[in-house]
Amino acid sequence: MEAGKNTWNMFSQLGFIPVINDYLIENVLFFTSIAVGAISCLVAYILTLVVIEDGTVRGVTAFIVFLVGLVISLILNTVVSSAVA
């Protein structure tokens, strides 16, 4: 615990905090986009369980919805990323 505090204090003194924040925000926004895609995929799969009886169509539909959710979230997160940077 003490080593972590010392490291953080050293980064603060040397001015590395903005560099660390820039690297962290990109990873957080990317994993947020993946989570949005996964949640969209799960919702689409559950909805297609009720509506569609063909398993192949269900999988393809869920995959396409995952991609759509991922792309939309990535586009929206670029706005957030540009505002932070």
Secondary structure, DSSP 8 states (H G I E B T S, - for coil): -HHHHHHHHHHHHHT-HHHHHHHHHHHHHHHHHHHHHHHHHHHHHHHHHHH---HHHHHHHHHHHHHHHHHHHHHHHHHHHHHH-
